[in-house]
């Protein structure tokens, strides 16, 4: 598997059936050193050193430009044995980069800019490249992935959703093919044989959830026989046809696109692989729990904490005991009935339709808050999903039994080499370093930014906010410029849509209900006078191209209608405009009753609500956003630490049974 190329990376190799790292459990002194390194890591790969590397790549340009396509392919194949002998030597990497750059120019019409070469070399070194939105991270990753693959290292390019994985693999396949490399793509509907074939390719494009669950499936398939010799003997004895039971062939090199989203935003809860079994009690226990929950009084019987949890009061426990008197089964157990009714209260008051989930084909389907996409193969645990199904009058699904689980922190730290790229890593640099051993290197932009911030408007009510959003969209539309209106939920996108329709403004909507039309909506979002309403589906990774006419009129205008828990997600939305030196503008139009302010800064929002007027001063919006987002960041960081801690504690507690995942 040629894992020896990365034996100098973090930690030690395991003795399992395929290459991966042992868990990183740094000592306190190590964590202190990593924290200190965060302050200097952006300087580790200095601009001068990166510039020298760019010149080394450019030195090969004339030689490769004279070769035919067949000769370029032969040159690529000639690099393979040289990589095996010398490893990823800088001179060979420069030659490979120049070769890939030339083929990309011929096949895609895009030759890599110097800053893209800098970003790719940073990733090949096992670091995270922070590149501004619109800098072409897709073809930047191509350089690093193709070079590692030519060196014999299996590469996983990890993206945040299936749309981007499919788009990037299809776009870049001609370049890989010209190099003599194979490209695989994993998709949710694939059978095991197809997934195994995808992972057997030189470069595999996949989503973070897909690859983590496939890893868990491999761990289950291995059971307690995890040694290489044991697996080989089992394969020979039980599989004479030669079909491998494992899906993957190791965790060698991962390039994580939108790394802060995958490694930080989505790392608050562990990934749980579960099996489904019939519930012998059916709907009745859940219906009873919801009925009891509806009778309990807020503040008297239960409290809703600022962090989004529900706690029963002592009086509430007493009332619950009285309401459940005479019940059988779990209703006789204090802990069991408290947990079931607390989950029922969460289903009633915390989980909202068209925000956290939608009803599709009569089923409750979870919506990913970070990406705005449907997750039909996911469900909430401990009876919460069934409670929401009963609340919505849907057919109840089977009980979920946990088969295996792992956190993103533990999974991605097991790669022999981990790298990534994003436009918004600086805010999460410390956690990326301490949790994954990833240092952040800032890459300069190719062209100066022409993106203009038009400021923030803060209104007291949601109704006033929607009217202001509609007015801004109308003004920009009359200028012949395209408008992108970003919302946080499906419900909000539909509320904006109704307001625009009442105003007589034609528009397109992109949310979890219309995900099939995503490519068409995105392709048309940069045309003259187009108005697009979208959830986070139009955030990370979405490239909205504008015409010369639109550029002359001022470019794309982005309206944010609700701040997110993380400032990085807001920056990603604003980054849809003003890409690659194009002009563009953005503004935020928000209200005091937005989810972020209501959950994470309720007292300050209440104080500001006492100020006179419908529109509040801009400085008030800035202060409110900072307070609320810092509160949310602290909560989410605590949840990520708790997820890792509970996973580690479960491993220690059940050590006699094997691995925790």
Secondary structure, DSSP 8 states (H G I E B T S, - for coil): --GGGGTTSSS-B--SSSB-B------HHHHHHHHHHHHHHHHHS-HHHHHHHHHHHHTTHHHHHTS-HHHHHHHHHHHHHHHHHH-S-HHHHHHHHHHHHHHHHHHHS----HHHHHHHHHHHTT-EEE--TTS-HHHHHHHHHHHHHHTT--EEEEESSHHHHHHHHHHHHHHHHHTT--EEE--TT--HHHHHHHHTSSEEEEEHHHHHHHHHHHHHHHTT--SHHHHHHHHHHH-TT---S-S--B--EEEEETHHIIIIIT-SS-EEEEEEE--TTTTHHHHHHHHHHHHS-BTTTEEE-TTS-EEE-HHHHHHHHHHTTT--GGGGSHHHHHHHHHHHHHHHHT--BTTTEEEETTEEEEE-TTT--EETT---TTTHHHHHHHHTT-----EEEEEEEE-HHHHHTTSSEEEEEES--GGGHHHHHHHH---EEE---SS--EEEEEEEEEESSHHHHHHHHHHHHHHHHHTT--EEEE-SSHHHHHHHHHHHHHTT---EEESGGGGGGHHHHHHHTTSTT-EEEE-GGGSTT------HHHHHTT-EEEEE-S--SSHHHHHHHHTTSSGGG-EEEEEEEEETTSHHHHHH-HHHHHHHTTSSSSEE-HHHHHHHHHHHHHHHHHHHHHHHHHHHHHHHHHHHHTGGG----
